[in-house]
Amino acid sequence: MVAWWKETVFYEIYIPSFYDANNDGIGDLQGVIQKLTYLKALGVNGIWLTPFYESPKVDNGYDISDYYQVDAIYGNNEDLDLLIKKAHALGMKIIIDMVLNHTSDQHEWFKASKLSKDNPQRDWYLWRPPNEDGGPPNNWESFFGGSAWTFDEGTGEYYYHAFAKEQVDLNWANSAVKDVIYDMLRFWLNKGIDGFRLDVINFLTVNHDFKDNPINKDEQEHLYDKDQPGVFAVIEEIVNLTKGYGDKFLLGEVGSEKFEVLIDYVQKAGLDAVFNFNLGSIHTLKAEKLYEELLKMDSNYAPQEWPTLFFGSHDMARHYSRFGQEGYHEAIARLMATFMLTAKGIPFLYFGEEIGMEDYLAQTQGEIRDIQALTAYELAKKKGATDAQALVSANEKSRDKSRSTMDWANEKNGGFTASSPWIGANAHRTNHPASVQMSDAKSLWSYYQKLIKLRINEPILVAGNYDQIKLDDGVISYSRSLENRSLTVMLNVTDQLITASTISRAAKRVNQRCLLSSLRPVEEVDDRLLPYEACIYISEQ
């Protein structure tokens, strides 16, 4: 029997930017509830919710101050219970973001930990005395920039934070930390959630000799502060706990673009899947790179192990902007959607990509919301940059790009809120919001809807393995089969018209009929591929 998560098309909802039901300018859980019918119409059958826990929101909720409470700005615990109930009634699974590497510095655990060196919760976090010159214990850098150590005047020691200084790393070598975290996981599992997306899960352990990280070409190599011995054993405990509640899905965010690192967290740690940043994080659209990563994943994953397929999230630029070429933005968006929903893997869509939402760039420092971008701005200013130069640096690092609010309708603020939105009040709005595209059979939204329906209902796309994967003159083709049926996908990853000779080399389509083209009605499909066109063929044997 195929695991349910292999039959699922997931849709990431970045809660503050999705829909504002109470008109305070910030998306909320009631907003998600009100838009469940939209998601049902689109066809997705899985939802990934970003953090909704009580938080000061230094990093937009990835700095949790109370794991047990929904933040009042998003609603309350009863709202979440209702969301789970209504989503399940519509046949949708829900996985929730879980941040286990660190807590907010406003969490009661950390407040107790910093009271004194002999406090019982002192060792729940990573504290170290200053080095000989009074500075930080070692050279470890925060992944947001600057030192990963912050000095506490009250106790005269430094605490460790892999990210912002307000996101304090837990000490997973302490069994008491494990106990309280595992109790918390049970709390959410008992509420009926269907799995967890585990944030930066490869950061749970560090080298407790606290050796300096090496410097390579003026950049720090994070050798001792992630992917450390013991991390697989901790994850195995989390896996065993979670699987004790039935067929739950465990998805890891592993902070690496190296495939050999990513796959270990499936094959050695036991996670169901990880985000394949080796593919999803590519910066430019090149057929050779897509082909290379597709082959790599197929060659190294066991048949029962599946990669993830995505090109967007709350942490990266939108692929509509990232890959877009002049005159071909929507064609390329359709091409990438075809790839995500027909290749072997678990597709993850990011809210708004189905209508072609574009990147948001801040025009002033005051418009920046992302802590990573704000840190980049401050570091640039310290190095002597002008305001304009610092803003460029901030936008390059910014994760705000993909966090502007959803375009629901041709109304003020895109129909997201009747008040002022928390981000991107001056963001570009598409002329084709969701409400318009849903009634247009030729829209990008409608194409996503067709693909999602095909992905969920076609057994080959759920359980079929590859028969071949080829690259020829910028055309990627792959065939998947199941029992006596096969399906071939052809992707023209170029701005050129591809002729019959190239197509015949790319794939053998014996007795195949065209199911879907990204750019033409099927009756108009011939032995050519238009620039950035995708075509899906099926054969019955």
N, C-alpha and C positions, 0 to 999 in steps of 0.2 A: 504493500500500500504506500502511495506517495505521501510524504509528510505534507501537512496542510500549508506550510510556509513555502513549499515549492509550487503550490498552485495559486499563490497570492501575488497580486500586484499591490505593492505598498505605496502609500502617499504620505509624504512628510508634511505635517502641519506645524509651522512655526507659529505658535499660538498667538503671540502679541500682534502679529501682522495678518492674521487670517480673516477674522470678522469680529467687529465690535458690537456686541448685542446691547450693552447698556450705555453706549455713546459717551464713554469717558476718554476715547482716543486710543484705547489699547484693546486688542483682541482678547477674547475670553472663552471659557468653556461653554457658556451658553451660546456663544457665537458658533462654535464648532457644532453643537447640537442642532442649531438652526440650519446649518449647511450640510447635514448628513444626507438630505435628499439630493443635494447637488452632487455629492460624492457617489451616491448610488446611481445617479443618472450617468455620470462619467464612466462608472463601471468598476472602480477600484474596490477591492475586498479586504484591504488591510490599511490600518492607519498607524503611523508613528507620531506620537505626541512628544514635542520638545518639553523641557522641564516646566512644571507648573507648581513646584513646591515653594514654600515660604522662602524668600530670598531678598537680600538688599539689591540684587540685580546689577552688581558691578560688572558681571559678565552675562547679563540677560538671563539669569536663572541657573546658570551652571556654577553658582556659588550658593549652596543650599544652607539655610540657617535652621530649618526644621523639616526633616524628611517625611514627617507624618501629616503635614498640613498643606492643603492647597493654598497658595498665596491669595489673599483677599482680592488682589487686583484681577485675578482670573476667575474668582468665584469661591466655591467652598467644596468640601469633600462630598457633599450631597450632589453637587453638579457633576462631579466626576463619576459618581455611582450611576447617575442618570445617563450620562454619556456612554458608559460601558454597556448599560442595559439596552439603550436604543440602538447602538451600533451592532451589538450582537443580534438584536431582533431583525436587523437589515442584512445579516449575513456577513458583517465586517468584523475582523479581528482587530484588537488594539494592543500595540506594544508601547511601552513608555520609556522615556529616557531615564537612565539611572547613573548618577555621578558618584562613584565610589572612591575615586582617587583623593578627593579633597572635600572639605566643607568650607563654608563661609567663615570669616574671622568673627562673625557675629553669632555663630552657633554656640550653644551653651557648653558644649564639650570644649571648644577652644577657649572660651572665657574662663572656664575652670582651669584649663591647662596652663594658662599664662599667669595664674594667681601667684604661684610659687614653684620652686624647683622640686619640692617634695609633695606637691599635690598629686593625689591618686591618678588623675587624668593627664599628668604632665607627659607621660610616655605615649599618649595617644597620638601625639604629633612628633615631628622630627625637630628636635632642639639640639643645638651645638654651641659650645663656647666660641668666642672670637679666636682668630688665629693669633700668632705671636705679636703682630703689629696692631691688633685690635680690630682688624677687618673681618670680612666674612670667612667662614670655615674653609671654603675652597672656591674655585673659579666657576662653579656651575651657574649657567645663565638661564633665566626664565625664557620660556618659549614665546612670551609676549615681548621680550626685550629687557635688558638690564639684568642685575643680579637676581638669582633665585633665592637669596637670603635677605631677611629683614630683621633688623635689630630691635629687641624689646627692652626698653629702658628699665622696666620694672624688675626684671630678673637677670639682666645683663647677658642674655644669650640671644642667638639668632634662631629664627624658625625658617623652615624650608617651604617654598611654594614653587612648583614647576611652572605656574602660570602667574596670574596677578597676585600681588601681596595680600589681597583679601581672600584668596583661594588657598587655604592652608592644607598641605598634604598630610593625610592620615598615615600613621605608622602601622602598616599591615603586618609587621613582625610581632605586634602585640596581640595576643589572643583575645584580650578584652575588646579590642576594636572589632575583630571578626565577629564576636558574639553579638554586639549591638547592631552591627550592619546586617547580619544574617536574620536577626529578629525583625528588622525593618523590611527586608525583602519578603519575609513570610507575610507581613502585614499587607503588602500590595498584592501578593499572589492570592491571598484569601479574598481580596476584593474582586477577583475574577479577571485580572489583566492576562493577556495571552503571551507575554514575554517581555524581555528587556532589551533595549539598545544600551550597551555598556560603554559609557564615555571613557575615552583615553585609557582603556583597560590595561594597556601594556606599561603603564606608569606606576602600577601599584607597588612595585618593589624597587628599591635603590640599592646601590652598593654601600654597605654600612661601614666600610673603611673610608668612605667619603673622599676618594682619590680625585685629584683634579682631572677634568676632561681634557683630552688633547685638543690642540688648535691646529687646524689644517687650512692653509691659504686664508689666514685671518678670520676664519670662521670656526666656531666651536663644534667639535664632533661629540654628540651626546652619547658617550660610551658607557658611562656609569650611572646615569640617572633614568634609564628606561630599559625595558627588555632584560631585566636582571634575573639571575637564578632565583628560583622560588616562585616566580610569577605564574608559571603553569600550574603548580600545585594549588595556589590560591584560587585560580580560575576553575580548576577541577572541583573544588569544594563548592563554588557557586553553581556550577553545572549540576552537581549531584543534588544540591538543595532544590534548585529550580525544577529539575526533571522529576523530583518526588511529587510534584503537583500535577503530573500528567504531561501531555504533549505541548510543552511550552517552547517558545522560540528564543534562543539566545544569540544575539547579534553583537559582535564586538567592533568598536571603533579602535583600531590599532594605529597609533601615530607613526606611520611609515608609508613610504611609497615603494619600498623594496618588496617585491613579490615573495622572495624567500623568507622574509620576516613575517609577512602577513599570513602565509599559509600555515606556519607553525602553530598559530593560535586556533586553527581548526584541527590540524592533524595531531598536535601534541597536547593542547590544552582542552580540547573537546567542545569548543564553541560550534554552534550549528553553521555559522557563517561570519565573515568579517567584511567590512567595507573594503573593496578592492581599489584602493587609491592608486595602484599601479596603472589602472585604466581610467577610473573616474576623475582623477585629478589632472589629466593631461591638459596642457595650456593651449595647444593649437591642434587643429584638425588635420591629421596626416594619415593617409591610408596605411602606410607602412607601420606606424605606431599602433594603430588599432589592430592590425593583423598580427603583429608581433605579440601583443598582450593577449589577444584571443587564443593564439596557439599556446602560449605559455600556460594559461589557465587550464586549457583542455588537456594539456600534456601532464600537468602536475597534480591536479585534483583527481582523487579517486572517483569512480562513477557515481557513488552516492553523495559526494561532496559537491556543493554548488557555489560558484562565485556570485558576487552581487553585481548588478548592472545599473549604473547611475552616472549622471554627469552634472548633477546639481545637488546642493544642500545649503543649509544656513551658514556654512563655513566657506563657501567658494562662490566665485562669480557665476552668474547664470550662463548656461551654455548657449542660449540664444545670442548673447552678446559676445561670449568668449570665442565661439566658433564662427560667428556670422561673417559673411563676405558681402560686399556691396552688391545689392540686387538679389542676393540668395539667402537672406536670413531665414525666411520661413521654409524654404526648400531644405536647408540644412537642418532646421529644427525637426522637420518631418523625417529626414534621413536618420537622425540620432534616435528619435522615438522608435523608428522601425527596428533599429539595432537593439535598443534596450528591451524591446518587447518580443523579439523573435530569437535572439541568441540564447544559449543555454545559461540560465542563471536566474537570480531572484531580482526582479526589477523594482527600483525605488524611484518614484517620481517626486519632484519637489513642487510644492504648491505654486501655482501660477505658470509653470512651464507649459501647461496644456493650452494656454492662451498667448504664449510668446512674450511673457514679461521680460523686460530688459534690466540691465544693471542700474543701480542708483549710485550716484557719486555726489558726495557732499561738496557744496560750493564755498563753505566757510567752516572754520573750526567748530563753531557753535552748532552746526548741523550734524556733527559726528556723534554717534551713539556707541560704537564698538570700542571696548577697552583696548583691544589690540591696535586699532587705528589711532586712538588717543595717545597711547604709549609711543607709537612711531612718530607722531607729531611732536611730542615733548622731547624725544631723543634727538630728532632732527634740529629742533630749535637750540638745544644745548650744544650742538655741533656748529652752530652759527648760521643755520638756514634761515632764509626769509620766511615770512608767513606763507607766501605762495609756494615756495619750495617745500616747506613742511607739509602743506596740504597735499601736494603731489605724493610725498612719501606716505602720508596717512592713507590716502585713497588706494595706493598700491597694496598696502597691507590690510585694508579694511574688509571686514566681513559684512558691513552694512550693504554692500552691493546687492545682495540677494534678499535683503530683509525689508525692503519697502513693502507697503501694504497692498493687499490683493485688489485687483481691478475687477470689481463685480458689475458695475453699470456705468453708463455715461452720466454720472452725477458728480457732485462735489466729492472730492477725495475718493473717487472711483466707487462710491457706494459703500466704502469700508466703515465709515463713521460719520455721524452728523456733527461731530466736534472736530478739534484739531488732532490729527494723527500723531502718535508718539515719535514717528520717524518719517522723513521724506515728504513734508508738507508741500514741497515744490518739486516732487519727483515727477518724471515724465510719465504720462498716462497714455496707454494705448488707445487708439480709436476703436478698438475691437475688444471690449471687455467681455467677460464671461456671458453676460445676459444676451449680448448680440451674437456671439459665436455659437451658443447652444442652439439657436434657431436657424443656423446656416449650415447646410449639409456639406458645404465645401470648405468649411473653416478648419483651422488647426485643431480646435477643440474636438470637432467631429471626427477628425482623422485619429486623434488619440483615442476617442471612444471606440472606433472600429478596431483599432489595434488591441486595446485592452480586452474587448470582447473576444477577439481571436485568440489572444494569449491565454485567457482563462478557459475557453471552451474547446480549443484544439488540443487533443491529447499529445500530438507530436511536440508541441511547444511546451507542454508541461513536463513530459517524461522522455522525449526523444533524445538520443545521443547524436553526435556529429558523425556523418559518413565522410565528409571532406570539408576542409577549409582552404580557400585559395585566394591568392592576390594576383591580379593581372592588369597592368596598365591603369592602376588606380581603382579598379573594381574589386571589392571584397565579395566573395560568394561563399556561402556555407550551406550544406545540406544536412538535415536532421531526419531521422526515420524512427518509426515505431511500428512493430509488427510488419504489415505489408504495405505501409503507406510512407511516403517521403515528402519532404517540403524543402524547397530551395529559396534562399534569400539572396538577392543581388543588390549591392550598395555601390553606387557610383560616387566615390569620394573625390570627385574632380569637378571642375567647371566646364568640362568638355563633353560634347556629344559622343557617346561611345557606340561604335559600329558593331555589326553582327559578327565580324571575325573575332573581335576581342571577347564578345559575349560567349561565343561558342567555345573559346578556350577556357573561359572562366568557370563554366558549369555545363554539365550535360543534363538537359531537361527533356528526358524521354517521357512522352505522354503526359506532360505537365500542362496545367492550365493556370492562367494568372488569377490569383485570388484578390490581389490588391496592389495598386500602384500608389506611391506617395504624391504623384503629380498629375496623373491622368485617369480618366475612366478606363476600366479594364478592357473595354472593347476597342480602345485606341492604342493599346500597348502592342508594340511590334518588336522586331529584333534590334532595337536600339534602346539605349538608356539616355535620358535627358540629363543635363548637368545636375548633380546631386539628387538624382532620382533613386528611389528604392522600389524594388518589385519583389513580390512574394508569389511563388509558384507552388502548386501541390500536384501530386500524382497519386493515382489509385492503382495498385498493382493486382 
